C-alpha cells in the first residue's frame, strides 16, 4: 500500500468529530425561560380625574417628540444643541458601543477556535568544507488545528443571552439619559425666564421707589414730611437695589449650567422668548397606566437587567454538567521543501476529553443560589420602577392641577396689592396717612409680584415634569 493510501483511513476521524459536534450543538438548554413578572397596574392614576383631557384615553403626550411639546424656538434650539454635544449623552453612547463589543466577545465562545502554524529549517553547506552534500539540508511542516467546546447544556448561549440583555439595558439607559437631558434643559430654560421676569420687576420697583424717595425728600425739605418718612422711603429703595445683584448672579450661574448641558464653555445663552412661561394647555392627554411599561426607559432598563439575571441562573446551572471539548489537528511535513505538501506526509488526528466537577466545596451550588437571589432582587427592582413611574405621573398631574389654581389666586393677590399701594400713595400725598402705610403696602406688592413669577415658573415646570414622568423625551 502506498503512503498516500495509508493516509485515507485517518480521514473518517474528522467525520466522526463533525458528527459529535452536530450532536452536541443540538443539545438541551438547562437555563430557565424568561417571563415578565406580573405586576398589577391600576386602570387610572390618581390626579387624572381632575385633569381636563380632550383626547382618547390611549393617546398620551409621552408618545410625542420633544419638539411637539416644547414649541418655543429658543428652547428647541437649546435642546437640539444639547442632544448633539452633551457629555453625559456621549458617554452613554460609548457605553452602548462597549457593550456591543462585549456581546461579540461573549458569543465567540460558541464557535470553534482555529489556528494555523508552520515550521521551516534550511541550510546549505559550502563546497569549501569538503562535504559531499550537494543539496541543502531542509525540513518543514504546516499544521492546522481546531478546538471546540460544544455548548450542549446552553452555557455559552445563556452567557450570550445575558450579554445581549445587558446591551439592551444599556440602550435604554442611554435613552434615560436623553430624557433627563431634555428635562434638565427645559427646566433650566424656564428658570432663566422666571429670573428675567424677577429682574424686570426689581428694576421697575427700583424706579418707582426712587421717584418716591425724590418726592419724600422734597416734602421733608419743605417741612411737609418728617425725616423718618425719608428714611423709610430710602429703606424701600435699598431693599430693591439689594435684590438686583442676587438675581443677576442667579441668571449668570444658570446660564453657565445651561452651557454645561450644551457641552460648551461658560457664557451667555439666549432666553428672551416672551411666551416661555405661558400656562400649559389644560387638555393634555396622559394615556393609560399600562403604557408606561413600554415607554419609560427606566422600566425597560430594569426589565432587561432582570432578563440578564435570569440568563445568569442558566449559566450557573450549566456549570453542574460535564464539558466535552473536541480537538482536531492536521498537517503536512517533509525533509525537503519540495515535498512539504506531499500526501505521504499528511497527518490528521482528533481527540476529546470529558470533565465533570465532583467536589468543589459548595462553590457551584453557591453560585446558583447567588444568581437566583440576584434575580429575585431585580424582580423587586422592576416592580419598584413601575411603582415609581405611577407615583411620578400622579404627582405631576396633581401639581399640574394645583399649581394652576395657586397661580390664579396669586394673580388676584397681586391685583389687590397694586390697588392697595396706589391708594396708600394717594392718602400719603393728601396727608391722610403716615408713610408707614406706603412702606407696608409697597413691600407687600413687591413680594406678591415675585411670588407670582414663582407660581408661573412652577406651573410651566409641571409640563416638563408630566412629560418626563410619562416617559417622553427620548424619542428621535
C-alpha positions as CSV (number, residue, x, y, z in Angstrom):
1,X,0.0,0.0,0.0
2,X,1.4,3.4,-0.9
3,X,2.0,6.2,1.5
4,X,-0.9,8.2,0.2
5,X,-3.2,5.2,0.6
6,X,-2.3,4.9,4.2
7,X,-3.4,8.4,5.0
8,X,-7.1,7.8,3.8
9,X,-8.2,5.6,6.8
10,X,-7.4,8.6,9.1
11,X,-9.8,10.9,7.3
12,X,-13.0,9.5,8.7
13,X,-11.9,10.8,12.1
14,X,-12.8,14.3,11.0
15,X,-16.3,13.0,10.0
16,X,-16.7,11.5,13.4
17,X,-15.7,14.7,15.1
18,X,-18.1,16.6,12.9
19,X,-20.9,14.2,13.8
20,X,-20.2,14.7,17.5
21,X,-20.2,18.5,17.0
22,X,-23.6,18.3,15.4
23,X,-25.0,16.1,18.2
24,X,-23.8,18.4,20.9
25,X,-24.9,21.5,19.1
26,X,-28.4,20.2,19.1
27,X,-28.2,19.6,22.9
28,X,-30.5,21.0,25.6
29,X,-30.6,24.3,27.4
30,X,-30.8,23.9,31.2
31,X,-31.5,27.6,31.8
32,X,-34.9,29.0,32.8
33,X,-37.0,30.8,30.2
34,X,-37.7,34.4,30.9
35,X,-41.3,35.5,31.6
36,X,-42.2,39.1,32.6
37,X,-43.3,39.3,36.3
38,X,-46.9,40.0,36.8
39,X,-47.2,43.5,38.2
40,X,-50.7,44.8,38.9
41,X,-51.2,48.2,37.2
42,X,-54.2,50.4,38.2
43,X,-56.7,51.3,35.4
44,X,-56.3,55.0,36.3
45,X,-53.8,57.2,38.0
46,X,-54.6,59.5,40.9
47,X,-54.9,63.0,39.7
48,X,-56.2,62.0,36.2
49,X,-59.8,62.6,37.3
50,X,-59.1,66.3,37.9
51,X,-57.3,66.7,34.6
52,X,-59.2,68.1,31.7
53,X,-58.5,65.7,28.8
54,X,-59.9,66.2,25.4
55,X,-58.2,63.2,23.7
56,X,-58.9,59.4,23.6
57,X,-57.6,57.6,26.7
58,X,-55.0,55.7,24.7
59,X,-53.2,58.8,23.4
60,X,-50.5,60.5,25.5
61,X,-48.1,63.4,25.2
62,X,-45.5,60.8,26.3
63,X,-45.6,59.4,22.8
64,X,-44.9,62.9,21.2
65,X,-41.5,64.1,20.3
66,X,-40.0,66.8,22.5
67,X,-40.2,69.3,19.6
68,X,-44.0,68.8,19.6
69,X,-44.3,69.5,23.3
70,X,-41.8,72.4,23.8
71,X,-42.6,74.8,21.0
72,X,-40.5,77.8,22.0
73,X,-37.9,78.3,19.2
74,X,-35.2,79.2,21.7
75,X,-35.8,76.2,23.8
76,X,-35.9,73.9,20.8
77,X,-32.6,75.2,19.6
78,X,-31.1,74.6,23.1
79,X,-32.4,71.1,23.3
80,X,-31.1,70.2,19.8
81,X,-27.7,71.5,20.7
82,X,-27.6,69.6,24.0
83,X,-28.6,66.3,22.3
84,X,-25.7,66.8,19.9
85,X,-23.0,67.9,22.3
86,X,-23.9,66.9,25.9
87,X,-21.1,65.0,27.6
88,X,-23.3,62.6,29.6
89,X,-25.2,61.6,26.4
90,X,-21.9,61.0,24.6
91,X,-20.6,58.8,27.4
92,X,-23.9,56.8,27.3
93,X,-23.5,56.3,23.6
94,X,-19.9,55.0,24.1
95,X,-21.2,52.6,26.7
96,X,-23.6,51.1,24.2
97,X,-20.8,50.6,21.8
98,X,-18.7,49.0,24.5
99,X,-21.4,46.5,25.3
100,X,-21.9,45.7,21.7
101,X,-18.2,44.6,21.6
102,X,-18.8,42.6,24.8
103,X,-21.6,40.7,23.1
104,X,-19.3,39.8,20.2
105,X,-16.7,38.6,22.7
106,X,-19.1,36.5,24.7
107,X,-20.8,35.0,21.6
108,X,-17.4,33.9,20.2
109,X,-17.3,31.2,22.8
110,X,-20.0,29.3,20.8
111,X,-17.7,28.8,17.8
112,X,-14.6,26.7,17.2
113,X,-11.1,28.2,17.6
114,X,-8.9,27.5,14.5
115,X,-5.2,28.1,14.5
116,X,-2.5,27.6,11.8
117,X,1.2,27.2,12.1
118,X,4.3,26.2,10.2
119,X,8.0,25.4,10.7
120,X,10.8,25.6,8.2
121,X,14.5,24.9,8.7
122,X,17.1,25.0,5.9
123,X,20.9,25.3,5.4
124,X,23.4,25.0,2.6
125,X,26.9,23.7,3.3
126,X,29.6,25.5,1.3
127,X,31.8,23.3,-1.0
128,X,34.9,24.7,0.7
129,X,34.2,22.4,3.7
130,X,34.9,19.4,1.6
131,X,31.4,18.0,2.1
132,X,30.0,15.7,-0.4
133,X,26.4,17.0,0.1
134,X,25.4,18.9,-3.0
135,X,21.8,19.8,-1.9
136,X,20.6,21.9,1.1
137,X,19.5,20.3,4.3
138,X,15.8,21.2,4.7
139,X,12.9,20.3,6.9
140,X,9.5,21.8,7.2
141,X,5.9,21.4,8.4
142,X,2.5,23.0,8.2
143,X,-0.4,22.4,10.6
144,X,-4.0,23.4,11.1
145,X,-5.8,22.8,14.4
146,X,-9.2,23.4,15.8
147,X,-10.7,23.4,19.3
148,X,-14.4,23.5,20.1
149,X,-16.3,23.0,23.3
150,X,-19.9,22.2,22.1
151,X,-22.5,24.1,24.1
152,X,-24.5,21.1,24.9
153,X,-26.0,22.5,28.1
154,X,-26.5,26.1,26.9
155,X,-23.7,27.6,29.0
156,X,-22.4,29.9,26.2
157,X,-25.9,30.5,24.8
158,X,-27.0,31.8,28.2
159,X,-24.0,33.9,28.6
160,X,-24.7,35.4,25.2
161,X,-28.3,36.0,26.2
162,X,-27.2,37.8,29.3
163,X,-24.8,39.9,27.3
164,X,-27.5,40.9,24.8
165,X,-29.9,41.8,27.6
166,X,-27.2,43.9,29.2
167,X,-26.8,45.6,25.8
168,X,-30.5,46.4,25.6
169,X,-30.4,47.7,29.2
170,X,-27.5,50.0,28.2
171,X,-29.5,51.2,25.2
172,X,-32.4,52.0,27.5
173,X,-30.0,53.7,29.9
174,X,-28.9,55.9,27.0
175,X,-32.5,56.8,26.3
176,X,-33.0,57.6,30.0
177,X,-30.0,60.0,29.8
178,X,-31.6,61.6,26.8
179,X,-34.9,62.0,28.6
180,X,-33.2,63.5,31.6
181,X,-31.2,65.9,29.4
182,X,-34.3,67.2,27.7
183,X,-35.9,67.7,31.1
184,X,-32.9,69.5,32.5
185,X,-32.6,71.8,29.5
186,X,-36.3,72.7,29.7
187,X,-36.2,73.2,33.4
188,X,-33.1,75.5,33.3
189,X,-34.6,77.5,30.5
190,X,-37.9,78.1,32.4
191,X,-35.9,79.1,35.4
192,X,-33.9,81.6,33.4
193,X,-37.1,83.2,32.0
194,X,-38.5,83.4,35.6
195,X,-35.4,85.1,36.8
196,X,-35.6,87.5,33.8
197,X,-39.1,88.5,35.0
198,X,-37.9,88.9,38.6
199,X,-35.2,91.2,37.4
200,X,-37.6,93.3,35.4
201,X,-39.9,93.6,38.4
202,X,-37.0,94.6,40.6
203,X,-35.9,97.3,38.2
204,X,-39.4,98.6,37.8
205,X,-39.9,98.7,41.5
206,X,-36.5,100.4,41.9
207,X,-37.6,103.2,39.5
208,X,-40.9,103.6,41.4
209,X,-39.2,103.7,44.8
210,X,-36.6,106.2,43.5
211,X,-39.4,108.5,42.5
212,X,-40.9,108.1,46.0
213,X,-37.6,108.9,47.6
214,X,-37.3,112.1,45.5
215,X,-40.8,113.1,46.4
216,X,-40.3,112.4,50.1
217,X,-37.0,114.3,50.2
218,X,-38.8,117.3,48.6
219,X,-41.5,117.2,51.2
220,X,-39.0,116.8,54.0
221,X,-37.0,119.8,52.9
222,X,-40.2,121.9,52.7
223,X,-41.2,120.8,56.2
224,X,-44.3,118.9,55.0
225,X,-42.9,115.5,56.0
226,X,-40.7,114.3,58.8
227,X,-37.2,112.9,58.3
228,X,-38.4,109.4,59.3
229,X,-40.5,109.3,56.1
230,X,-37.5,110.0,54.0
231,X,-35.6,107.2,55.8
232,X,-38.5,104.8,55.3
233,X,-38.6,105.6,51.6
234,X,-34.8,105.0,51.4
235,X,-35.3,101.7,53.1
236,X,-37.7,100.6,50.4
237,X,-35.3,101.8,47.7
238,X,-32.3,99.9,49.1
239,X,-34.4,96.8,49.5
240,X,-34.9,96.8,45.7
241,X,-31.3,97.6,44.9
242,X,-30.1,94.7,47.0
243,X,-32.3,92.3,45.1
244,X,-30.9,93.1,41.7
245,X,-27.3,91.7,42.2
246,X,-28.6,88.5,43.6
247,X,-31.0,87.9,40.7
248,X,-28.2,88.8,38.2
249,X,-26.0,86.3,39.9
250,X,-28.6,83.5,39.6
251,X,-29.1,84.3,35.9
252,X,-25.4,84.1,35.1
253,X,-24.9,80.9,37.1
254,X,-28.0,79.3,35.4
255,X,-26.6,80.3,32.1
256,X,-23.4,78.5,32.9
257,X,-25.4,75.5,34.0
258,X,-27.2,75.6,30.7
259,X,-23.9,75.8,28.8
260,X,-22.6,72.7,30.6
261,X,-25.7,70.9,29.4
262,X,-24.9,72.1,25.9
263,X,-21.3,70.8,26.2
264,X,-20.0,74.3,25.9
265,X,-17.7,76.6,27.9
266,X,-19.3,79.1,30.4
267,X,-21.1,82.0,28.7
268,X,-24.4,83.6,27.9
269,X,-27.3,81.8,26.3
270,X,-30.5,83.1,24.6
271,X,-33.5,83.3,26.8
272,X,-35.8,86.1,25.6
273,X,-39.0,84.4,24.5
274,X,-41.9,86.3,26.0
275,X,-44.2,83.3,25.9
276,X,-42.0,80.9,27.7
277,X,-44.0,81.0,31.0
278,X,-47.3,80.7,29.3
279,X,-49.5,78.3,31.3
280,X,-49.6,74.7,29.9
281,X,-52.7,73.5,28.0
282,X,-55.5,72.2,30.1
283,X,-56.3,69.2,27.8
284,X,-53.0,67.3,28.0
285,X,-53.6,63.6,27.2
286,X,-51.8,61.2,29.6
287,X,-52.8,57.8,28.2
288,X,-53.2,54.5,30.0
289,X,-51.1,53.5,33.0
290,X,-50.1,50.2,31.4
291,X,-48.4,52.2,28.6
292,X,-45.7,53.3,31.0
293,X,-44.3,49.7,31.0
294,X,-43.3,50.1,27.3
295,X,-42.5,53.8,27.2
296,X,-40.5,54.6,30.4
297,X,-36.8,54.0,29.8
298,X,-36.1,53.2,33.5
299,X,-38.7,50.4,33.5
300,X,-37.4,48.9,30.2
301,X,-33.8,49.1,31.6
302,X,-34.9,47.4,34.8
303,X,-36.6,44.6,32.8
304,X,-33.6,44.0,30.6
305,X,-31.4,43.8,33.7
306,X,-33.9,41.1,35.0
307,X,-33.6,39.2,31.7
308,X,-29.8,39.2,32.1
309,X,-30.1,37.9,35.7
310,X,-32.5,35.2,34.5
311,X,-29.9,34.1,31.9
312,X,-27.2,34.0,34.6
313,X,-29.2,31.5,36.5
314,X,-28.9,29.2,33.4
315,X,-25.2,29.9,33.3
316,X,-24.9,28.8,37.0
317,X,-27.0,25.6,36.3
318,X,-24.9,24.6,33.3
319,X,-21.8,24.6,35.5
320,X,-23.1,21.4,37.1
321,X,-22.9,19.4,33.9
322,X,-19.9,17.8,32.2
323,X,-17.9,19.6,29.5
324,X,-16.7,17.8,26.4
325,X,-14.1,19.8,24.4
326,X,-13.2,18.5,21.0
327,X,-9.8,19.0,19.4
328,X,-8.7,18.2,15.9
329,X,-5.4,18.8,14.1
330,X,-3.9,18.1,10.7
331,X,-0.8,18.9,8.9
332,X,1.9,18.1,6.3
333,X,5.7,17.7,6.8
334,X,8.7,16.7,4.8
335,X,12.5,16.6,4.9
336,X,12.7,18.8,1.8
337,X,10.8,21.9,0.9
338,X,9.8,20.5,-2.4
339,X,7.8,17.6,-0.8
340,X,6.4,19.6,2.1
341,X,2.8,19.1,0.9
342,X,3.2,15.6,-0.3
343,X,0.2,13.4,0.6
344,X,2.5,10.9,2.1
345,X,3.5,13.4,4.8
346,X,-0.1,14.2,5.9
347,X,-1.3,13.6,9.4
348,X,-4.8,14.0,10.7
349,X,-6.0,13.2,14.2
350,X,-8.5,14.3,16.8
351,X,-9.3,13.8,20.5
352,X,-11.8,14.8,23.1
353,X,-11.8,15.0,26.9
354,X,-14.7,14.8,29.3
355,X,-14.5,16.8,32.5
356,X,-17.0,16.8,35.4
357,X,-16.8,18.6,38.7
358,X,-17.2,16.2,41.6
359,X,-16.4,18.2,44.7
360,X,-15.7,22.0,44.8
361,X,-16.7,22.7,48.4
362,X,-20.1,24.0,47.5
363,X,-18.9,26.7,45.0
364,X,-21.3,25.6,42.2
365,X,-24.3,25.4,44.5
366,X,-23.3,28.8,46.0
367,X,-23.1,30.4,42.6
368,X,-26.5,29.0,41.6
369,X,-28.1,30.4,44.9
370,X,-26.4,33.7,44.3
371,X,-27.7,34.1,40.8
372,X,-31.2,33.1,41.9
373,X,-31.1,35.7,44.7
374,X,-29.8,38.4,42.4
375,X,-32.7,37.6,40.0
376,X,-35.2,37.9,42.8
377,X,-33.6,41.2,43.8
378,X,-34.1,42.5,40.3
379,X,-37.7,41.4,40.2
380,X,-38.3,43.7,43.2
381,X,-36.3,46.5,41.4
382,X,-38.5,46.0,38.4
383,X,-41.7,46.2,40.5
384,X,-40.3,49.3,42.2
385,X,-39.6,51.0,38.9
386,X,-43.2,50.6,37.9
387,X,-44.5,51.9,41.2
388,X,-42.1,54.8,41.0
389,X,-43.4,55.6,37.5
390,X,-47.0,55.6,38.7
391,X,-46.2,57.9,41.6
392,X,-44.3,60.3,39.3
393,X,-47.2,60.6,36.9
394,X,-49.7,61.0,39.8
395,X,-47.5,63.7,41.4
396,X,-47.1,65.5,38.1
397,X,-50.9,65.5,37.5
398,X,-51.6,66.8,41.0
399,X,-49.0,69.5,40.6
400,X,-50.4,70.5,37.2
401,X,-53.9,70.9,38.6
402,X,-53.0,72.6,41.9
403,X,-50.3,75.0,40.6
404,X,-52.8,76.4,38.1
405,X,-55.2,77.2,40.9
406,X,-52.4,78.7,43.0
407,X,-51.3,80.9,40.1
408,X,-54.8,82.2,39.6
409,X,-55.2,83.1,43.2
410,X,-51.7,84.8,43.2
411,X,-52.8,86.9,40.3
412,X,-55.7,88.2,42.4
413,X,-53.4,88.9,45.3
414,X,-51.1,91.0,43.0
415,X,-54.0,92.9,41.7
416,X,-55.2,93.7,45.2
417,X,-51.7,94.6,46.4
418,X,-51.3,97.0,43.4
419,X,-54.5,98.8,44.2
420,X,-53.6,99.0,47.9
421,X,-50.3,100.5,47.1
422,X,-52.0,103.1,44.8
423,X,-54.5,104.1,47.4
424,X,-51.8,104.4,50.1
425,X,-49.7,106.7,48.0
426,X,-52.8,108.9,47.3
427,X,-53.6,109.1,51.0
428,X,-50.0,109.9,51.9
429,X,-49.8,112.7,49.3
430,X,-53.0,114.1,50.7
431,X,-51.7,113.9,54.3
432,X,-54.3,111.4,55.4
433,X,-51.8,108.7,56.5
434,X,-48.2,108.2,57.5
435,X,-45.5,106.9,55.2
436,X,-45.5,103.6,57.2
437,X,-48.7,102.6,55.3
438,X,-46.9,103.2,51.9
439,X,-43.9,101.2,53.1
440,X,-46.1,98.2,54.2
441,X,-48.3,98.1,51.0
442,X,-45.3,98.6,48.7
443,X,-43.4,95.8,50.4
444,X,-46.4,93.5,50.1
445,X,-46.8,94.3,46.4
446,X,-43.1,93.6,45.7
447,X,-43.3,90.2,47.5
448,X,-46.6,89.3,45.8
449,X,-45.2,90.1,42.3
450,X,-42.1,87.9,42.9
451,X,-44.3,85.1,44.3
452,X,-46.5,85.4,41.1
453,X,-43.4,84.8,39.0
454,X,-42.6,81.8,41.1
455,X,-46.1,80.4,40.7
456,X,-45.8,80.9,36.9
457,X,-42.5,79.2,36.8
458,X,-43.8,76.3,38.9
459,X,-46.8,75.9,36.6
460,X,-44.6,75.9,33.5
461,X,-42.4,73.3,35.0
462,X,-45.3,70.9,35.6
463,X,-45.4,70.4,31.8
464,X,-41.8,69.3,32.0
465,X,-42.5,67.1,35.0
466,X,-45.5,65.4,33.4
467,X,-43.8,64.8,30.1
468,X,-40.8,63.3,31.8
469,X,-43.0,61.2,34.1
470,X,-44.8,59.8,31.1
471,X,-41.5,58.7,29.6
472,X,-41.4,61.3,26.8
473,X,-38.3,63.0,25.5
474,X,-36.1,60.2,24.4
475,X,-37.8,59.7,21.0
476,X,-35.9,60.9,18.0
